[in-house]
Amino acid sequence: MRKTVGRITIKDVAEAAGVSVGTASRVINNKATVRPEIRSAVLSAIDRLDYQPNAVAQSMRRRSTQLVGCIIREINIPALAAFVRAAHDELDQAGYSLVISNSEGRRAREEELIHRFGRLQSDGMLLGPYTPVDPAYEKLLRGFGAPIVLFDRNEPEWADAVAADHAGSIDRATSRLLDLGHRRIAILTGNPLLFPAAERIRGYRRAFQRAGLAVDESLVRGTGFLAAEGFRNASSLLASAAPPTALISGGIDMLPGVLRAIRVRGLSIPDDISVVGSGDSELAELHTPPISVERWDMAETGRTAALLLLRRIGGERDTPPEHVLLPAEFVERASLAPPRQS
């Protein structure tokens, strides 16, 4: 006589699959040391019997909560939403729940959330720090007690990381502007101590160097990735005695602020100023004219980050850190034109 669903045990599953209890346990706990045909037999038995593992007991035995923390700046930024969704899908398929929290771009908030995910005994964490990692921050991360994967960051170096080739894409964007005749090209981005800002500035400088031209340091602004920073820096530059003829907006949330500053000045794109954004978006595509961008696949970034984390959670703790650099491209649209002749 078939037992009720609530009384089905791992022993019943093992008997139905014709394997030992230990083998059934390894399949249920997703261990890699099981032959495919045996794994299939156990999974089939689980399905037939409608076996439901006791999640609390599993967690206690494996010292696992099946939770993964994710700290991002703002969930309402479309590019970050794409990252989160892709990471969620990979983790969900592996049986993990993704817990997402906004840091609001504040160091104190990031630290609070790291402590919180630690108290929850999260099995791992996806993290893109908004502030540079100093010794105190690194000490906090080392004490987290579970694997950490960085996204669009490269510090601390001992953590796995996935990022985009911002240097390459901004190099190409800057080179295109130089080819059009621009010389006063401004780049607005975040703190140069953070990977994406440093790489964008590196690509920008590389293009100028290859062209045999000097960079006007007053046109390099690295103060923050937020739209408000984009507005403030763009407004300041556009009001100067020698304004730029082209602007590179180097942050996924910066473009709205840059476009607002241009509108406030009564300027026309691209007749008065050429514009390049970072990270594709509906705003960039649907703006009149459409805005040229450096573009990379944020969903692929999320998938890759999740897979790196799952590998560490699965037991690969002693291998060297893996730093994955995903390609980024320059997409030219109608926001570029030769500079207006004075």
N, C-alpha and C positions, 0 to 999 in steps of 0.2 A: 504494500500500500504506500502511495506517494506521500511524503511528509508535506506539511504546510510550508509555504514559502519562507516563513519566518524561522523555520527550524532546519533549513538546508544548511549543511556544514561543509567545510572544505574536504572532510573525509568522504562525503557523498560525491563531491565533484571528482575526487581522485578515483573512487571506485567506478564511477560512470565512464571516466576517460581511460581506465585501465593503467593508471600510473600510481606512484607513491604519493603520499601526502606532501612530502618535501618537494617533489617535482611540481605538483599542483600549486604549491605556495610560491615557487619561483616564477611560474607563469603569471599568477595573480599579482605578484609584486614587480612584474615587468623586468625580470632579470634576463641578461643576455645569454646565459649558459644553458639554453634549452633548444633542442633541435626543432626546426620549423614544423615537422609533422606532429610532434608531441604537443607543441604549443597549440596547433590547430585543434587537436583532439580535446585538450583541456578547455579551450575557449568554446568549442562546440558543446561540451558538457555544461559549462557555466550557462550558456544560452538556453539549453534544454531544461535545466533545473531552475532557471531564473535565480541563480545564486547571487546574493547581495553581500559582499564582504562587509564586515564591521569596520567602518572607517576609523573609529576612535581606537579600536584595538590595533588595527594596522599601523596607525600613526605611532602608537606607543611602542610596538615591536620594532618598527623601522626607524624610529626617531624622526618621523616625517609628518608634516602637516598637509602636504599636497598644496601648499600655498606658495605663490611667488609674488613678491612685491614689485611694484613699478612706480618710480618717481619721475614725473615729467613736469615741465613748467606750467603748461595750461592744456587741458584736454580739449578746449574749444579751438585750438589751432589746427586747421585741417590736416597739415602734414603730420603732426603728432598723433592725430586720431587714426590716420592710416597706419602708422607704426604700431600703435596699441592694438588695433584690430588684428593685424597680421600676427603679432606676437601672441595675442590671446588665442587665436585659432590653433597655432602650433602647440601651445601649452595645454589647451583644452583637449586636444586630440590625445595627448599623452597622460591625461587624467589630472592635470593641475589647474587650480583656479588662480586667475590673475587679479590681484588687488591693486587698484590704481589710485594714486594720490597726486594732487597738484602741489608743487613746491612754491608756486607764485614767484619763482625766480629769487627766492630769499634763502640765504645761507642758513639762518637759524631754523627755518621751516624744513629745509632738507635734512638737517641734523636731527630734528625732532622726529621726522618720518623714518629715518634710518633706525633710530632707537625703537620706534614703534614696531617696525617690521621685525626687529630683533626680538622684542618681547613676544611677538606672535610666533616665534620660532619658524619663520618663513624658510622654505627650502632653498631659496635663492632670491636674487634681486636684479632688476634691470634699472640702470641708473644713467642719467645724463646730467652731471652736476652743472649748475648755472654759474658757479663761482670756481676759481682755480683751486686745485687740491693742494693745500699746504700740509706741513707735517701733522698738525692737529687733526685735520680732516682725514688724512691717510690713516692715522692711528685709529680713528673711529671706524673706518672701513675695514681695516684688518681685524678689528674686534667684532665684526658683524657675525662671524661664525658660520657663514654659508657662502656659496659661490656668488660672485657679482660679475655681471657683464655690462660694460659701458656701451652707450650708443652715441655716436658722433663725438666721442671724446677719446683721448689716448693716455690719460693719467688717472690713477696710478698704473704704471707699466706692468705690474704683476697681475692685473686683471685682464680677462679676455675683453676684446673690444671689436665693434664694427662701426665703420665710419665711411664717409663719401670722399671722393677725390676732389675736394673743393679747390685745391691748388690748380689742378688741370683745367677745370671748367672756367675758373676766373681768369686764368692765363689766356684761354681762348677768347673769352669775352673782351678782355682788355686789348688783346691783339687786334680784334675786329674793330674796336673803337679807334685804335691808333691807325689802322689801315684807312678808316674813313676820314682821317685828318684831325681827330681830337688829340689834344695835348693836355688840356686841363680836365683830367678825369678824376673825379672824387670817388673814394671807396668808403662806405659807412658800414661798420660791422661791430661785433662784440669785443669783449676784453681780449686783447692779443695773447693773453696767457692761456686762453681756451683754444682747443684744437681747430674748430671750424673757422674762427676769426684769424688765427695765426696762418692757417693754410690759404685762406682767401687773400690775405695780404701778401703772402709769399708768391702766389700765382700772379698777382697784380705787379709786384716788383720784378718778377722774372720776365714778364712781357715787356716792361719798360727797358730792362737791361738788354734784352735781346735786340730791341730796336735802337739801342745806343742812346737812350734818352734818360735824363735825370728825373727822379720822382720829386714832386713838390710835396714836402712833408705836411704842409698845412691842409692838403686834400685827403690825408689819411686819418680817419676818425674811428677809433676803436673804443667805444664807451658802453655799448650795450646792444642787445639784439631786439629790444622791444620797439613797437611802433612809435611810442613817445620819443625814444632816442632818435629814431629815424627822422621824425618831424623836427626835433630840436636841431640836430646837426645839419639836415638839409636846409632848414630855414636860415641858419647862421651862414652857411656857405653861399646860398643864393643871394643873400643880402650884402655880401662882401664886395669890395671894390673890384675884385677880379674873380667873378663867380665861375664855377666849373661849367663846361659845355656838355659834360656827361656825368651821370651818377650811377654808381654800382651799389645797390641795396643788398648788403651782405648778411641777411638774417631772414629766417622763414616767416617771422612776424613783423618785419620792418617795413615792407613795401607800402602798406596803407598810410603810414606816417610820411613817407617820402612823397607819395603822390599827393597827399593833402598839402604839404609844404609847397609843391610845385603849383598846385591850384591856387593857393592863397597868394602867391606871387604873380598870378595871372599869366603864367607861362604855358606854352603849348608843347606837347610831345609829338613828334621829335623836332619840330621846327626850331624851338628855342633851346631844347635840352634833350639829350638821349638818355634812356633809362634801361638798366638791367636789374632784374630781381633775382632772388635766391629761393629755390624751391618753387615748383610750379603750383598753380592754384587757379580756382575759377576767377578770382580777381584779375590775375595776370592774363588769362586767356580771353576774358570777356571785356576787359577794359578797352576803351577807344582812345588810341590804337592799342592792340594787344601788346603786352610787355614781354620783351626778350628776357630769358631766365637761364640760370644754371639749374639743371634738373637732374635729380637722382631718384631712385625708387625707394621711397620711405617704407612701403610695404615689404620689400625685400630686406630692408634694414631690420624691420621687426621680426621677420621670419628667421633671418640669420642669427639675430641676438637670442631668440628663443631656443634655437637649436644648439647654439654654443652653451647656453645655460643648462639645457637638458643633458648634454654630454657630461658636464661637470657634476650635476646632481646624480647622474647615473654611475658615478664612481671614478671618472678620469680626473683625479685631483692632483696627480704628480707630474703631468706633462706640462711643457712650457706654455705660457699664455699665447693664445692665438689672436692676432690683430688682423682683421679682415678689412680691406679697403675696396669698397664698391665703386664702380665707375660713375662719373657724373658727366653730363654733356652740356654744351652751350646750345640753346635753342634760340635762333634769331627770329624776331618778329618785327612788326612795323614800328617799334619804338626807337629804332636807330636811324640816324641820318647824318650826313656830314655836318660839321659845326657851321652855324650861321656866320657869314663873313661880316665883320664889324666895319 
